[in-house]
Amino acid sequence: MPFKLARSSFLQVFTPPQMAVYAMHGIFSDGDAKAFRNRCLIQEDKFERLLSSLPFKFVSLDDAIAGRGEALTMDDATNAAYRAAKLAREHGHAVTVFVNPYFVRFQRPYFFLELNWLLDRTSCSSIQFEGTTFPLNFLSERKAFRIQVKDRFCMLASIEEIESTIGDIGARLGVERDGLPGHLRTMTELELRMLVEAGVGIQNHGFSHTHPKALRWVQLMREITLAQEWIRDVCGQESRHFAVPFGDALPQWRLPKERGLNWFTLHDQVRHGALGPGIWNRLRVESLLEGLNEPRRCDT
């Protein structure tokens, strides 16, 4: 059964409480906002203005899903998310970071961030990928190629396959896989513990950021369990909240009650809030920025 955001029998009779959970991927302070390396990130000064100007404080994720306020979440264990979470705490806001233990444990960069960095630096005018030639002369063409690669990543269950794909793309683009900007680097275990000490919640984004449609249900449950165990051991926190990688998949089956798991999506074409028992769709933080300035959108 494919994973997709669509109606299912156990969602139709559910009456959701009022709530809002906001999501972002972090902040950046230098460089072009349109550069691939800054995709889905918010300028630091703009984010700080938002935090200081809001007429409310973000609450914990537990409080938000209980209808006691609005929550702020960050996806991926990057330095960009680390800096944003620390800034939120400095302004008195509760915040949760969804992490993928694989990247922290082995200190590997996130694959799609490596891809962004490759696209920023290549001087190639085109690339051959899976039998198709993609022009790369304009930003729109590079975006189209990136979407194709991202779709391919979503079908791969093997980290080794993804590593191989990124290596091949780098070679074809004539760019080395090195020099990743600091804000795109992966957090260390020490930095995660520092977030915990600062009052940040650490929750589950899957062990390896594998898309659910590349996995059988039992494999996905294993991804969630491995991440839960690692977060408990390293961060000393129980992770009952799972933000699905790539944001666009609903659970294939009912969530096991014994796990007490809440499932969070991030999809612009689905209403925000509760979609069913234990299933929630988040809003992008950029929706709060409209009153400050031109919003930064993460379109794909």
Protein Blocks (a to p, Z undefined) as FASTA:
>chain_A
ZZdddddfklmmpccddddddddebdcfedjfkbmklgoiacfklmmmmmmmpcbdcddf
klmmnopaccdddehjafklmmmmmmmmmnopacdddddfklmmnopacfklmmmmmmmm
pcbfbdceehiacdfkbmklmmmmmmmmmmmmmmpcbfklmmmmmmmmmmmnopacehia
fklpccdfklmmmmmmnopacddebjnlpafklpcfklmmmmmmmmmmmmmmmnopacfb
dcdehhlaccfbdcdfklopacddddfkbcehjfbehiacdddfklmmmmmmccdddfZZ
